[in-house]
Amino acid sequence: MGETIRDGKFVELTYKVTDGKSKHVLTRVDFPLGYVHGHNEILAPSVHKQLEGKSAGDVIEVPIDGNQIFGPRDESLVFTDDIENVPEEYRKLGGSILMESNTGQTRSFIVTWMDDEKLTVDGNNPLCGRAVVFTLEILTVRDATAEETQAGGAILADAAIDPSLLRPV
């Protein structure tokens, strides 16, 4: 048995998020995602807790109630407007628009629907109101270097991620 995940360990994993009801894959990360456990929480705290004690090669499933993490769905964060009032660069289904309130708070809105006349954006987190399952495959567990601990994750010198590996589903 190899090293186990605990504070100070460098961990690489891949994961997918599946809707608990429909079983459709909502998103997936197929390239190794690296972080230092206990120093950089890249996923929900309940997911990190379930990773503790696991080793490279383990595959785990962690059910998550989106309401507990993101709160209940708020319909007041859904807006529809005439498409002519929306700048051209934001007229893309699935696109993200960062908006600021009168009080200076920012929130990301996602374009969820559009046709030739109207466009709808939603400021709710996409997992809000959903029961989902995180399926994680642990690829690497080892002692983190001092540089990784300071950075909270992998140190990539002159590396680039191949965009073809990023697949929204």
DSSP file (Angstrom, degrees, kcal/mol; ACC not computed):
  #  RESIDUE AA STRUCTURE BP1 BP2  ACC     N-H-->O    O-->H-N    N-H-->O    O-->H-N    TCO  KAPPA ALPHA  PHI   PSI    X-CA   Y-CA   Z-CA
    1    1 A M              0   0    0      0, 0.0     3,-0.1     0, 0.0     0, 0.0   0.000 360.0 360.0 360.0 132.3    0.0    0.0    0.0
    2    2 A G        -     0   0    0      1,-0.2   140,-0.1    54,-0.2     2,-0.0   0.067 360.0 -49.8 -82.0-165.0    1.4    3.4   -1.0
    3    3 A E        -     0   0    0    138,-0.4    53,-0.5     1,-0.1     2,-0.3  -0.316  56.0-134.8 -68.7 152.1    1.1    6.7    0.7
    4    4 A T  B     -A   55   0A   0     51,-0.1     2,-0.3    -3,-0.1    51,-0.2  -0.785  24.6 -96.1-110.4 154.5   -2.3    8.0    1.9
    5    5 A I        +     0   0    0     49,-2.6    48,-2.9    46,-0.4     2,-0.3  -0.513  62.4 131.6 -71.8 126.4   -3.8   11.4    1.6
    6    6 A R    >   -     0   0    0     -2,-0.3     3,-2.0    46,-0.2    31,-0.2  -0.934  64.0 -46.7-159.0 174.8   -3.4   13.6    4.6
    7    7 A D  T 3  S+     0   0    0     -2,-0.3    31,-0.2     1,-0.3     3,-0.1  -0.181 124.4  21.8 -51.7 135.8   -2.3   17.2    5.3
    8    8 A G  T 3  S+     0   0    0     29,-3.0   136,-1.8     1,-0.3     2,-0.3   0.379  92.1 125.3  88.7  -3.8    0.9   18.1    3.4
    9    9 A K  E <   -B  143   0B   0     -3,-2.0    28,-2.8    28,-0.3     2,-0.5  -0.706  60.5-129.0 -90.3 140.2    0.6   15.4    0.7
   10   10 A F  E     -BC 142  36B   0    132,-3.3   132,-1.9    -2,-0.3     2,-0.4  -0.760  32.2-169.2 -83.2 129.5    0.6   16.4   -2.9
   11   11 A V  E     -BC 141  35B   0     24,-3.0    24,-2.2    -2,-0.5     2,-0.4  -0.971  15.1-168.8-126.5 135.4   -2.4   14.8   -4.6
   12   12 A E  E     +BC 140  34B   0    128,-1.9   127,-2.8    -2,-0.4   128,-1.7  -0.982  23.6 153.1-118.8 137.9   -3.2   14.4   -8.3
   13   13 A L  E     -BC 138  33B   0     20,-1.7    20,-2.8    -2,-0.4     2,-0.3  -0.969  33.8-140.5-152.6 165.9   -6.7   13.3   -9.4
   14   14 A T  E     +B  137   0B   0    123,-1.9   123,-2.5    -2,-0.3     2,-0.3  -0.887  27.7 179.9-121.7 159.9   -9.3   13.4  -12.0
   15   15 A Y  E     -BC 136  29B   0     14,-1.5    14,-3.3    -2,-0.3     2,-0.3  -0.991  19.9-156.6-155.1 163.2  -13.0   13.7  -11.4
   16   16 A K  E     -BC 135  28B   0    119,-1.8   119,-2.7    -2,-0.3     2,-0.5  -0.980  14.8-141.6-138.1 153.6  -16.5   13.9  -12.9
   17   17 A V  E     -BC 134  27B   0     10,-2.8     9,-3.2    -2,-0.3    10,-1.3  -0.973  20.1-169.0-117.6 123.6  -19.7   15.3  -11.5
   18   18 A T  E     -BC 133  25B   0    115,-2.5   115,-2.5    -2,-0.5     2,-0.3  -0.914  28.1-113.1-116.0 137.0  -22.9   13.4  -12.2
   19   19 A D  E  >  -B  132   0B   0      5,-2.9     4,-1.8    -2,-0.4   113,-0.3  -0.524  24.3-139.7 -65.6 128.7  -26.4   14.5  -11.6
   20   20 A G  T  4 S+     0   0    0    111,-3.4   112,-0.2    -2,-0.3    -1,-0.1   0.800  95.7  36.1 -63.7 -31.1  -27.9   12.3   -8.9
   21   21 A K  T  4 S+     0   0    0    110,-0.4    -1,-0.2     1,-0.1   111,-0.1   0.941 127.9  29.0 -87.5 -55.6  -31.3   12.0  -10.6
   22   22 A S  T  4 S-     0   0    0      2,-0.1    -2,-0.2     1,-0.1     3,-0.1   0.701  90.0-138.1 -81.8 -19.2  -30.6   11.9  -14.3
   23   23 A K     <  +     0   0    0     -4,-1.8     2,-0.2     1,-0.3    -3,-0.1   0.552  52.2 147.2  69.0   9.7  -27.2   10.3  -14.1
   24   24 A H        -     0   0    0      1,-0.1    -5,-2.9    -6,-0.1     2,-0.5  -0.541  56.3-114.6 -74.3 140.6  -25.9   12.7  -16.8
   25   25 A V  E     -C   18   0B   0     -7,-0.2    -7,-0.3    -2,-0.2     3,-0.1  -0.667  30.4-174.1 -75.8 121.5  -22.3   13.8  -16.5
   26   26 A L  E     -     0   0B   0     -9,-3.2   143,-0.8    -2,-0.5     2,-0.3   0.843  65.1 -15.7 -86.5 -37.8  -22.4   17.5  -15.8
   27   27 A T  E     -CD  17 168B   0    -10,-1.3   -10,-2.8   142,-0.2    -1,-0.3  -0.978  60.0-166.5-160.0 159.8  -18.7   18.2  -15.9
   28   28 A R  E     -CD  16 167B   0    139,-0.5   139,-0.5    -2,-0.3     2,-0.5  -0.993  15.2-150.4-151.6 151.5  -15.4   16.2  -15.9
   29   29 A V  E     +CD  15 166B   0    -14,-3.3   -14,-1.5    -2,-0.3     4,-0.2  -0.958  18.8 171.7-123.5 108.4  -11.7   16.9  -15.5
   30   30 A D  E     +     0   0B   0    135,-0.7    -1,-0.1    -2,-0.5   136,-0.1   0.570  56.9  79.3 -96.2 -11.6   -9.7   14.3  -17.4
   31   31 A F  E    S-     0   0B   0    134,-0.2     2,-0.2     1,-0.1   -18,-0.1  -0.705 100.8 -87.5 -92.8 151.2   -6.3   15.9  -17.0
   32   32 A P  E     -     0   0B   0      0, 0.0     2,-0.6     0, 0.0   -18,-0.2  -0.391  40.2-156.8 -62.4 122.7   -4.4   15.4  -13.6
   33   33 A L  E     -C   13   0B   0    -20,-2.8   -20,-1.7    -2,-0.2     2,-0.4  -0.906  13.5-160.5-101.6 118.0   -5.5   18.1  -11.2
   34   34 A G  E     +C   12   0B   0     -2,-0.6   120,-0.6   -22,-0.2     2,-0.3  -0.814  20.2 151.4-109.0 141.4   -2.8   18.6   -8.5
   35   35 A Y  E     -CE  11 153B   0    -24,-2.2   -24,-3.0    -2,-0.4     2,-0.6  -0.960  45.1-108.2-153.2 167.2   -3.1   20.2   -5.1
   36   36 A V  E >>  -C   10   0B   0    116,-1.6     3,-2.2    -2,-0.3     4,-1.5  -0.918  41.6-122.4-104.2 115.8   -1.5   20.0   -1.6
   37   37 A H  T 34 S+     0   0    0    -28,-2.8   -29,-3.0    -2,-0.6   -28,-0.3  -0.317  94.6  14.0 -62.6 131.3   -4.0   18.5    0.8
   38   38 A G  T 34 S+     0   0    0    -31,-0.2    -1,-0.3   -30,-0.1     3,-0.1   0.322 123.8  63.6  87.1  -7.4   -4.8   20.7    3.7
   39   39 A H  T <4 S+     0   0    0     -3,-2.2     2,-0.3     1,-0.2    -2,-0.2   0.583 108.2  26.2-119.1 -20.1   -3.3   23.8    2.0
   40   40 A N     <  -     0   0    0     -4,-1.5     2,-1.0   112,-0.0    -1,-0.2  -0.790  63.8-159.4-151.4  98.7   -5.4   24.3   -1.0
   41   41 A E        +     0   0    0     -2,-0.3    -4,-0.1     1,-0.2    -6,-0.0  -0.714  19.0 167.7 -84.5 105.6   -9.0   23.1   -1.1
   42   42 A I        +     0   0    0     -2,-1.0     2,-0.2     2,-0.1    -1,-0.2   0.616  65.4  37.4 -92.5 -15.4   -9.9   22.9   -4.8
   43   43 A L  S    S-     0   0    0      1,-0.1     5,-0.1    -3,-0.1     0, 0.0  -0.684 109.6 -57.8-124.8 179.2  -13.1   21.0   -4.2
   44   44 A A    >>  -     0   0    0     -2,-0.2     4,-2.0     1,-0.1     3,-1.1  -0.278  50.5-117.9 -58.7 143.7  -15.9   21.1   -1.6
   45   45 A P  H 3> S+     0   0    0      0, 0.0     4,-2.2     0, 0.0     5,-0.2   0.845 115.1  57.3 -53.7 -36.1  -14.7   20.6    2.0
   46   46 A S  H 3> S+     0   0    0      1,-0.2     4,-1.4     2,-0.2     5,-0.1   0.831 106.1  50.1 -66.8 -29.8  -16.8   17.4    2.2
   47   47 A V  H <> S+     0   0    0     -3,-1.1     4,-1.3     2,-0.2    -1,-0.2   0.924 109.4  50.5 -70.9 -45.2  -15.0   16.0   -0.8
   48   48 A H  H  X S+     0   0    0     -4,-2.0     4,-1.0     1,-0.2     3,-0.4   0.893 107.8  54.1 -59.3 -39.6  -11.6   16.7    0.7
   49   49 A K  H >< S+     0   0    0     -4,-2.2     3,-0.6     1,-0.2    -1,-0.2   0.898 107.0  50.7 -62.2 -40.2  -12.7   15.0    3.9
   50   50 A Q  H 3< S+     0   0    0     -4,-1.4    -1,-0.2     1,-0.2    -2,-0.2   0.739 104.1  59.7 -70.8 -22.2  -13.6   11.8    2.0
   51   51 A L  H >< S+     0   0    0     -4,-1.3     3,-2.2    -3,-0.4   -46,-0.4   0.766  79.6 108.3 -74.9 -25.8  -10.2   11.8    0.2
   52   52 A E  T << S+     0   0    0     -4,-1.0   -46,-0.2    -3,-0.6     3,-0.1  -0.268  85.1  16.1 -58.3 133.4   -8.3   11.6    3.5
   53   53 A G  T 3  S+     0   0    0    -48,-2.9    -1,-0.3     1,-0.3     2,-0.1   0.348  98.0 123.1  86.6  -5.8   -6.8    8.2    4.0
   54   54 A K    <   -     0   0    0     -3,-2.2   -49,-2.6   -49,-0.1    -1,-0.3  -0.468  46.7-148.3 -86.6 162.3   -7.1    7.2    0.3
   55   55 A S  B >   -A    4   0A   0    -51,-0.2     3,-2.2    -2,-0.1    83,-0.3  -0.781  33.3 -70.7-126.2 166.6   -4.2    6.1   -1.9
   56   56 A A  T 3  S+     0   0    0    -53,-0.5    83,-0.2    -2,-0.3   -54,-0.2  -0.335 120.3  32.6 -55.6 136.2   -3.2    6.3   -5.6
   57   57 A G  T 3  S+     0   0    0     81,-3.5    -1,-0.3     1,-0.4     2,-0.1   0.118  89.1 124.9  98.9 -20.1   -5.4    4.0   -7.6
   58   58 A D    <   -     0   0    0     -3,-2.2    80,-2.8    80,-0.1     2,-0.4  -0.471  43.7-161.2 -72.6 144.5   -8.5    4.4   -5.4
   59   59 A V  E     -F  137   0B   0     78,-0.2     2,-0.3    -2,-0.1    78,-0.2  -0.998  15.1-178.8-123.3 125.8  -11.7    5.6   -7.0
   60   60 A I  E     -F  136   0B   0     76,-2.4    76,-2.7    -2,-0.4     2,-0.4  -0.909  20.6-145.6-126.6 154.9  -14.3    7.1   -4.7
   61   61 A E  E     -F  135   0B   0     -2,-0.3    74,-0.2    74,-0.2    -2,-0.0  -0.978  13.9-171.8-117.7 131.0  -17.8    8.4   -5.0
   62   62 A V  E     -F  134   0B   0     72,-2.9    72,-2.7    -2,-0.4     2,-0.2  -0.949  14.2-145.6-125.7 110.2  -19.0   11.3   -2.8
   63   63 A P  E     -F  133   0B   0      0, 0.0     2,-0.4     0, 0.0    70,-0.2  -0.544  19.7-168.5 -73.4 140.0  -22.6   12.4   -2.9
   64   64 A I  E     -F  132   0B   0     68,-3.3    68,-2.8    -2,-0.2     2,-0.8  -0.994  20.7-143.2-132.3 134.2  -23.1   16.1   -2.5
   65   65 A D  E >>  -F  131   0B   0     -2,-0.4     4,-1.2    66,-0.2     3,-1.2  -0.877  12.5-155.6 -94.1 109.4  -26.3   18.1   -1.8
   66   66 A G  H 3> S+     0   0    0     64,-3.2     4,-3.1    -2,-0.8     5,-0.5   0.787  90.9  62.2 -57.2 -29.3  -25.9   21.3   -3.8
   67   67 A N  H 3> S+     0   0    0     63,-0.3     4,-1.5     1,-0.2    -1,-0.3   0.861 101.4  51.5 -65.4 -34.8  -28.3   23.1   -1.5
   68   68 A Q  H <4 S+     0   0    0     -3,-1.2    -1,-0.2     2,-0.2    -2,-0.2   0.849 119.6  34.8 -70.5 -33.3  -26.0   22.5    1.4
   69   69 A I  H  < S+     0   0    0     -4,-1.2    -2,-0.2     2,-0.1    -1,-0.1   0.903 136.7  17.9 -86.3 -45.2  -23.0   23.9   -0.4
   70   70 A F  H  < S-     0   0    0     -4,-3.1    -3,-0.2     1,-0.2    55,-0.2   0.456 103.4-121.1-110.2  -3.4  -24.6   26.7   -2.5
   71   71 A G     <  -     0   0    0     -4,-1.5    58,-0.5    -5,-0.5    -1,-0.2  -0.130  50.2 -40.8  83.6 172.5  -27.9   27.3   -0.8
   72   72 A P  S    S-     0   0    0      0, 0.0     2,-0.1     0, 0.0    56,-0.1  -0.289  75.0 -84.4 -70.8 159.0  -31.3   26.9   -2.4
   73   73 A R        -     0   0    0     51,-0.1     2,-0.6     1,-0.1    -2,-0.0  -0.393  39.3-151.1 -63.1 136.6  -32.0   28.1   -5.9
   74   74 A D    >   -     0   0    0      1,-0.1     3,-2.0    -3,-0.1    49,-0.2  -0.920   9.1-167.2-116.6 104.5  -32.9   31.8   -6.0
   75   75 A E  G >  S+     0   0    0     -2,-0.6     3,-1.5     1,-0.3    -1,-0.1   0.683  83.5  73.6 -67.0 -16.8  -35.1   32.7   -9.0
   76   76 A S  G 3  S+     0   0    0      1,-0.3    -1,-0.3     3,-0.0    -2,-0.0   0.612  88.6  63.4 -71.5  -8.5  -34.5   36.4   -8.4
   77   77 A L  G <  S+     0   0    0     -3,-2.0    46,-2.5     2,-0.0     2,-0.5   0.245  85.0  90.0 -95.6  11.3  -31.0   35.7   -9.9
   78   78 A V  E <   +G  122   0C   0     -3,-1.5     2,-0.4    44,-0.2    44,-0.2  -0.945  56.8 179.3-111.1 123.4  -32.5   34.7  -13.3
   79   79 A F  E     -G  121   0C   0     42,-2.4    42,-2.7    -2,-0.5     2,-0.4  -0.968  15.9-165.2-128.6 139.6  -33.0   37.6  -15.8
   80   80 A T  E     +G  120   0C   0     -2,-0.4     2,-0.3    40,-0.2    40,-0.2  -0.983  19.7 166.2-120.5 135.6  -34.3   37.7  -19.4
   81   81 A D  E     -G  119   0C   0     38,-2.4    38,-2.2    -2,-0.4     2,-0.2  -0.920  46.0 -79.4-140.9 164.6  -33.7   40.7  -21.6
   82   82 A D  E >   -G  118   0C   0     -2,-0.3     3,-1.9    36,-0.2    36,-0.3  -0.479  40.9-129.4 -63.6 135.0  -34.0   41.7  -25.2
   83   83 A I  G >  S+     0   0    0     34,-2.9     3,-1.6     1,-0.3    -1,-0.1   0.799 105.6  66.3 -61.1 -28.7  -30.9   40.4  -27.0
   84   84 A E  G 3  S+     0   0    0     33,-0.4    -1,-0.3     1,-0.3     4,-0.1   0.708  95.8  57.9 -66.4 -18.2  -30.2   43.8  -28.5
   85   85 A N  G <  S+     0   0    0     -3,-1.9    -1,-0.3     2,-0.1    -2,-0.2   0.493  93.7  81.2 -86.3  -4.5  -29.5   45.1  -24.9
   86   86 A V  S <  S-     0   0    0     -3,-1.6     5,-0.1    -4,-0.3    -5,-0.0  -0.891  89.9-112.4-107.1 125.5  -26.7   42.5  -24.5
   87   87 A P    >   -     0   0    0      0, 0.0     3,-2.1     0, 0.0     4,-0.3  -0.211  29.1-114.9 -54.7 145.4  -23.3   43.2  -25.9
   88   88 A E  G >  S+     0   0    0      1,-0.3     3,-1.7     2,-0.2    -2,-0.0   0.826 111.6  63.0 -51.2 -40.6  -22.4   40.9  -28.8
   89   89 A E  G 3  S+     0   0    0      1,-0.3    -1,-0.3     2,-0.0     3,-0.0   0.665 103.0  50.7 -66.3 -14.5  -19.5   39.2  -26.9
   90   90 A Y  G <  S+     0   0    0     -3,-2.1     2,-1.7     1,-0.1    -1,-0.3   0.390  79.8 100.4-100.6   2.2  -21.9   37.8  -24.3
   91   91 A R    <   +     0   0    0     -3,-1.7     2,-0.4    -4,-0.3    -1,-0.1  -0.435  55.0 110.4 -89.0  64.0  -24.4   36.3  -26.7
   92   92 A K  S >  S-     0   0    0     -2,-1.7     3,-2.5    21,-0.1    19,-0.3  -0.972  72.3-117.7-141.5 122.6  -23.1   32.7  -26.3
   93   93 A L  T 3  S+     0   0    0     -2,-0.4    19,-0.2     1,-0.3     3,-0.1  -0.376 104.8  17.2 -58.7 127.7  -25.0   29.9  -24.7
   94   94 A G  T 3  S+     0   0    0     17,-2.9    -1,-0.3     1,-0.3    18,-0.1   0.321  95.9 137.7  88.8  -7.2  -23.0   28.7  -21.7
   95   95 A G    <   -     0   0    0     -3,-2.5    16,-2.7    -5,-0.1     2,-0.4  -0.296  50.2-126.3 -70.6 157.7  -21.0   31.9  -21.6
   96   96 A S  E     -H  110   0C   0     14,-0.2     2,-0.4    -3,-0.1    14,-0.2  -0.876  19.0-168.5-110.8 138.2  -20.2   33.7  -18.4
   97   97 A I  E     -H  109   0C   0     12,-3.2    12,-3.0    -2,-0.4     2,-0.6  -0.991  13.4-146.6-126.1 122.4  -20.9   37.3  -17.6
   98   98 A L  E     -H  108   0C   0     -2,-0.4     2,-0.3    10,-0.2    10,-0.2  -0.804  24.8-174.7 -89.9 120.9  -19.4   39.0  -14.5
   99   99 A M  E     -H  107   0C   0      8,-2.7     8,-2.2    -2,-0.6     2,-0.4  -0.853  15.4-145.8-118.8 153.1  -21.9   41.6  -13.2
  100  100 A E  E     -H  106   0C   0     -2,-0.3     6,-0.2     6,-0.2     2,-0.1  -0.955  13.2-139.5-119.7 135.6  -21.6   44.2  -10.4
  101  101 A S    >   -     0   0    0      4,-2.9     3,-1.7    -2,-0.4     6,-0.0  -0.259  36.1 -96.0 -82.2 174.9  -24.5   45.3   -8.1
  102  102 A N  T 3  S+     0   0    0      1,-0.3    -1,-0.1     2,-0.1    -2,-0.0   0.747 126.7  55.2 -62.2 -23.2  -25.1   48.8   -6.9
  103  103 A T  T 3  S-     0   0    0      2,-0.1    -1,-0.3     0, 0.0     3,-0.1   0.407 121.9-105.4 -92.0   1.9  -23.2   47.9   -3.7
  104  104 A G  S <  S+     0   0    0     -3,-1.7     2,-0.3     1,-0.3    -2,-0.1   0.458  73.4 139.8  90.9   1.1  -20.1   46.8   -5.6
  105  105 A Q        -     0   0    0     -5,-0.0    -4,-2.9     1,-0.0     2,-0.3  -0.596  40.3-146.5 -78.7 139.4  -20.6   43.0   -5.2
  106  106 A T  E     +H  100   0C   0     -2,-0.3     2,-0.3    -6,-0.2    -6,-0.2  -0.793  18.6 176.9-107.0 151.3  -19.8   40.9   -8.2
  107  107 A R  E     -H   99   0C   0     -8,-2.2    -8,-2.7    -2,-0.3     2,-0.4  -0.986  27.7-123.4-149.8 141.9  -21.5   37.7   -9.3
  108  108 A S  E     -H   98   0C   0     -2,-0.3     2,-0.4   -10,-0.2   -10,-0.2  -0.749  25.5-164.9 -88.7 132.0  -21.0   35.5  -12.3
  109  109 A F  E     -H   97   0C   0    -12,-3.0   -12,-3.2    -2,-0.4     2,-0.4  -0.924   8.1-144.9-115.7 142.8  -24.0   34.9  -14.5
  110  110 A I  E     -HI  96 122C   0     12,-2.4    12,-2.1    -2,-0.4     2,-0.7  -0.903  19.4-121.2-110.4 134.6  -24.3   32.1  -17.1
  111  111 A V  E     + I   0 121C   0    -16,-2.7   -17,-2.9    -2,-0.4    10,-0.3  -0.638  38.8 169.3 -73.1 113.9  -26.2   32.5  -20.3
  112  112 A T  E     +     0   0C   0      8,-2.1     2,-0.3    -2,-0.7    -1,-0.2   0.617  58.5  12.6-105.5 -16.6  -28.7   29.6  -20.1
  113  113 A W  E     + I   0 120C   0      7,-1.3     7,-3.3   -21,-0.1    -1,-0.3  -0.974  60.2 161.8-160.2 143.9  -31.1   30.4  -23.0
  114  114 A M  E     + I   0 119C   0     -2,-0.3     5,-0.2     5,-0.2     2,-0.2  -0.971   5.0 170.3-160.6 151.6  -31.2   32.6  -26.0
  115  115 A D        -     0   0    0      3,-2.4    -2,-0.0    -2,-0.3   -32,-0.0  -0.655  61.1 -67.7-138.5-159.9  -33.0   33.0  -29.3
  116  116 A D  S    S+     0   0    0     -2,-0.2     3,-0.1     1,-0.2     0, 0.0   0.701 130.6  24.7 -70.7 -17.4  -33.2   35.7  -31.9
  117  117 A E  S    S+     0   0    0      1,-0.2   -34,-2.9   -34,-0.1   -33,-0.4   0.722 118.9  39.6-117.8 -30.8  -35.0   38.1  -29.6
  118  118 A K  E     -G   82   0C   0    -36,-0.3    -3,-2.4   -35,-0.1     2,-0.3  -0.850  50.8-164.3-128.2 158.1  -34.3   37.3  -26.0
  119  119 A L  E     -GI  81 114C   0    -38,-2.2   -38,-2.4    -2,-0.3     2,-0.4  -0.996   9.1-156.6-141.1 136.4  -31.4   36.1  -23.8
  120  120 A T  E     -GI  80 113C   0     -7,-3.3    -8,-2.1    -2,-0.3    -7,-1.3  -0.948   6.9-170.3-117.7 134.8  -31.6   34.6  -20.2
  121  121 A V  E     -GI  79 111C   0    -42,-2.7   -42,-2.4    -2,-0.4     2,-0.4  -0.909   7.0-155.2-119.8 151.8  -28.8   34.6  -17.6
  122  122 A D  E     -GI  78 110C   0    -12,-2.1   -12,-2.4    -2,-0.3   -44,-0.2  -0.990  11.2-169.7-131.5 123.7  -28.7   32.8  -14.3
  123  123 A G        +     0   0    0    -46,-2.5     2,-0.2    -2,-0.4   -15,-0.2   0.404  58.1 105.7 -91.9   0.8  -26.6   33.8  -11.3
  124  124 A N  S    S-     0   0    0    -47,-0.2   -14,-0.2   -14,-0.1    -2,-0.1  -0.530  84.9-101.5 -76.6 147.4  -27.2   30.6   -9.4
  125  125 A N    >   -     0   0    0    -55,-0.2     3,-2.1    -2,-0.2    -1,-0.1  -0.485  32.6-121.6 -62.1 138.0  -24.4   28.1   -9.1
  126  126 A P  T 3  S+     0   0    0      0, 0.0    -1,-0.1     0, 0.0   -60,-0.1   0.731 113.3  51.2 -58.4 -21.6  -25.1   25.4  -11.7
  127  127 A L  T >  S+     0   0    0    -61,-0.1     3,-1.9     2,-0.1   -61,-0.2   0.502  82.0 120.9 -92.4  -4.2  -25.1   22.8   -8.9
  128  128 A C  T <  S+     0   0    0     -3,-2.1   -61,-0.1     1,-0.3     3,-0.1  -0.370  82.2  10.6 -60.8 131.0  -27.5   24.7   -6.8
  129  129 A G  T 3  S+     0   0    0    -58,-0.5     2,-0.4     1,-0.2    -1,-0.3   0.523 108.4 110.2  79.6   4.7  -30.6   22.7   -6.0
  130  130 A R    <   -     0   0    0     -3,-1.9   -64,-3.2  -110,-0.0     2,-0.6  -0.865  63.3-139.1-115.9 146.6  -29.1   19.5   -7.3
  131  131 A A  E     + F   0  65B   0     -2,-0.4  -111,-3.4   -66,-0.2  -110,-0.4  -0.924  38.1 176.2 -95.5 123.9  -28.0   16.3   -5.7
  132  132 A V  E     -BF  19  64B   0    -68,-2.8   -68,-3.3    -2,-0.6     2,-0.5  -0.833  27.0-137.0-128.3 164.3  -24.7   15.3   -7.5
  133  133 A V  E     -BF  18  63B   0   -115,-2.5  -115,-2.5    -2,-0.3     2,-0.6  -0.988  10.2-151.9-124.9 122.5  -22.1   12.6   -7.2
  134  134 A F  E     -BF  17  62B   0    -72,-2.7   -72,-2.9    -2,-0.5     2,-0.6  -0.834  10.1-165.0 -87.5 123.4  -18.4   13.4   -7.4
  135  135 A T  E     -BF  16  61B   0   -119,-2.7  -119,-1.8    -2,-0.6     2,-0.4  -0.961  12.9-172.5-109.8 116.9  -16.5   10.4   -8.8
  136  136 A L  E     -BF  15  60B   0    -76,-2.7   -76,-2.4    -2,-0.6     2,-0.6  -0.915  17.0-160.5-116.9 133.5  -12.8   10.9   -8.1
  137  137 A E  E     -BF  14  59B   0   -123,-2.5  -123,-1.9    -2,-0.4     2,-0.5  -0.961  17.5-143.3-111.0 119.7   -9.8    8.8   -9.3
  138  138 A I  E     +B   13   0B   0    -80,-2.8   -81,-3.5    -2,-0.6  -125,-0.2  -0.714  25.1 170.9 -86.7 122.7   -6.7    9.3   -7.3
  139  139 A L  E     +     0   0B   0   -127,-2.8     2,-0.4    -2,-0.5  -126,-0.2   0.821  61.1  17.2 -99.5 -40.1   -3.6    9.2   -9.5
  140  140 A T  E     +B   12   0B   0   -128,-1.7  -128,-1.9   -84,-0.1     2,-0.3  -0.998  49.2 176.8-141.4 138.1   -0.7   10.3   -7.3
  141  141 A V  E     +B   11   0B   0     -2,-0.4  -138,-0.4  -130,-0.2     2,-0.3  -0.948  29.4 130.8-138.9 121.7   -0.1   10.7   -3.5
  142  142 A R  E     -B   10   0B   0   -132,-1.9  -132,-3.3    -2,-0.3     2,-0.1  -0.956  62.2 -67.5-157.0 170.2    3.4   11.8   -2.3
  143  143 A D  E     -B    9   0B   0     -2,-0.3     2,-0.2  -134,-0.2  -134,-0.2  -0.459  55.2-122.4 -63.7 136.3    5.1   14.3   -0.1
  144  144 A A        -     0   0    0   -136,-1.8     2,-0.1    -2,-0.1    -1,-0.1  -0.554  21.8-121.1 -78.3 145.9    4.6   17.8   -1.3
  145  145 A T     >  -     0   0    0     -2,-0.2     4,-2.4     1,-0.1     5,-0.2  -0.389  28.0-107.1 -75.9 165.1    7.8   19.9   -2.1
  146  146 A A  H  > S+     0   0    0      1,-0.2     4,-2.3     2,-0.2     5,-0.2   0.889 122.4  51.7 -60.0 -39.5    8.3   23.2   -0.2
  147  147 A E  H  > S+     0   0    0      2,-0.2     4,-2.3     1,-0.2     6,-0.2   0.903 109.9  48.1 -65.5 -41.8    7.4   25.0   -3.5
  148  148 A E  H  >>S+     0   0    0      2,-0.2     4,-2.1     1,-0.2     5,-0.9   0.899 111.3  50.8 -65.5 -40.5    4.2   23.1   -4.0
  149  149 A T  H  <5S+     0   0    0     -4,-2.4    -2,-0.2     2,-0.2    -1,-0.2   0.920 111.7  47.4 -63.5 -43.0    3.2   23.7   -0.4
  150  150 A Q  H  <5S+     0   0    0     -4,-2.3    -2,-0.2     1,-0.2    -1,-0.2   0.903 118.6  40.6 -64.2 -40.9    3.8   27.4   -0.7
  151  151 A A  H  <5S-     0   0    0     -4,-2.3    -1,-0.2     2,-0.2    -2,-0.2   0.700 105.8-127.6 -80.8 -20.3    1.9   27.5   -4.0
  152  152 A G  T  <5S+     0   0    0     -4,-2.1  -116,-1.6     1,-0.2     2,-0.3   0.497  77.5  14.1  85.8   3.1   -0.9   25.2   -2.8
  153  153 A G  B   <S-E   35   0B   0     -5,-0.9    -2,-0.2  -118,-0.3  -118,-0.2  -0.929 104.2 -14.8-176.0-161.3   -0.5   22.9   -5.8
  154  154 A A        -     0   0    0   -120,-0.6     2,-0.7    -2,-0.3  -118,-0.1  -0.253  51.2-134.4 -63.9 145.5    1.5   21.8   -8.8
  155  155 A I        -     0   0    0      2,-0.0     2,-0.7     0, 0.0    -1,-0.1  -0.917  22.1-169.3-101.5 114.8    4.3   24.0  -10.1
  156  156 A L        -     0   0    0     -2,-0.7     2,-0.7     3,-0.1     3,-0.3  -0.892   3.0-165.0-111.4 105.3    4.1   24.2  -13.9
  157  157 A A  S    S-     0   0    0     -2,-0.7     3,-0.1     1,-0.2    -2,-0.0  -0.806  76.3 -24.0 -91.9 117.3    7.1   25.8  -15.5
  158  158 A D  S    S+     0   0    0     -2,-0.7     2,-0.3     1,-0.2    -1,-0.2   0.805 102.9 141.1  53.8  33.4    6.4   26.8  -19.1
  159  159 A A        -     0   0    0     -3,-0.3     2,-0.4     2,-0.0    -1,-0.2  -0.791  33.8-164.3-105.8 150.3    3.6   24.2  -19.3
  160  160 A A        -     0   0    0     -2,-0.3     2,-0.4    -3,-0.1    -3,-0.0  -0.981  20.8-121.8-131.2 145.4    0.3   24.7  -21.0
  161  161 A I        -     0   0    0     -2,-0.4     5,-0.1     1,-0.0     3,-0.0  -0.727  29.7-118.8 -86.3 132.0   -2.9   22.7  -20.7
  162  162 A D    >   -     0   0    0     -2,-0.4     3,-2.4     1,-0.2     4,-0.4  -0.594  18.7-145.4 -68.5 115.2   -4.1   21.2  -24.0
  163  163 A P  G >  S+     0   0    0      0, 0.0     3,-1.3     0, 0.0    -1,-0.2   0.739  94.6  70.1 -58.9 -22.4   -7.6   22.8  -24.4
  164  164 A S  G 3  S+     0   0    0      1,-0.3    -2,-0.1     3,-0.1    -3,-0.0   0.700  91.0  61.5 -68.7 -16.3   -8.9   19.5  -26.0
  165  165 A L  G <  S+     0   0    0     -3,-2.4     2,-0.9     1,-0.1  -135,-0.7   0.655  85.2  84.1 -82.3 -15.1   -8.6   17.9  -22.6
  166  166 A L  E <   +D   29   0B   0     -3,-1.3  -137,-0.1    -4,-0.4    -1,-0.1  -0.785  61.5 174.8 -90.6 109.2  -11.2   20.4  -21.1
  167  167 A R  E     -D   28   0B   0     -2,-0.9  -139,-0.5  -139,-0.5     2,-0.2  -0.867  19.7-160.4-123.5 100.1  -14.6   18.9  -22.0
  168  168 A P  E      D   27   0B   0      0, 0.0  -141,-0.2     0, 0.0  -142,-0.1  -0.549 360.0 360.0 -68.2 144.1  -17.8   20.5  -20.7
  169  169 A V              0   0    0   -143,-0.8  -142,-0.2    -2,-0.2  -144,-0.1   0.390 360.0 360.0-113.8 360.0  -20.5   17.9  -20.9
